[in-house]
Amino acid sequence: MGHALGKSIFGSFGPMNQAGQAPVPNAATGWARHSMRVALLLLVCDMLLADPAYNPATGPSLERETAARAKRTYAEALAQHKKEPHDSETAWHFARACFDLGEFATNSTERAAIAEEGVAASRQVLVRDPNSAPGHYYLAMNLGQLARTKGLGALKLVDQMEVEFGKARELDEHFDYAGADRHLGVLYREAPSVGSIGSRSKARKHLQRAAALAPEYPANGLNLLESYLKWGDRNGARHELKALESVWPKARTKFAGQSWAATWADWDQRLKGAKKKVEESYKAIEAPRQKE
């Protein structure tokens, strides 16, 4: 989630006219730009949902262990869901297991099939309990997995993700360590602002809220820190870096164990990279002063 695309990609939808509006394209140009938006949204879903086990820092052995654990959890959750098909908590736990297993799918067909199971389980929860925050949350997460397998259909699915994350947030903004705000923030940050839902102001709002609600969860601070760097906000980045470093030791004891190993490999690498960028930005400011 921490990898951001440059303005040269998200801002490549052509010049504005004198009125400050995007020009009306011809059919061929319009289709090309529409196809680019679809491709970008698919990439946004990849960045939003990518599992840290795929980070090169984790290594193949840790990736295999994490995949095996996801398969075992899925099998156990499926068995429990079949045993208690009308139990909402069992159903959303299965939906969560579907999302986790989907990260290790070897092709789009397999990923889509697993995601469809997660979507169906989440919808079953919401039929029984429309006010289930986990139901809306894991519906959005599995829709994201499904969007990664689609072409033009991804546009509609991303819009649905926005709606479902929003409902989960309204019902329980603390769920999954402020997960709804965390994912909405990344979604708004990375999506194109032209023809899609991208918005820096919305991204900032949700990322800051996630960090405020659950500062103990490193991903929240990392997302905000990386966003400040992306937006050129040096003071914001430095402040968030200090906040992250202050909670890092305690977070290691709270989120401990082999099940967190792949996640920590990702978090550590992201913090190291962000810290380097913060230091470089201030060195660049100090250099001209030293010459005077």
Summary of the structure (lengths in Angstrom):
residues: 292
radius of gyration: 20.2
end to end distance: 40.7
largest distance: 74.7
contacts: 962
relative contact order: 0.10
helix: 78%
strand: 0%
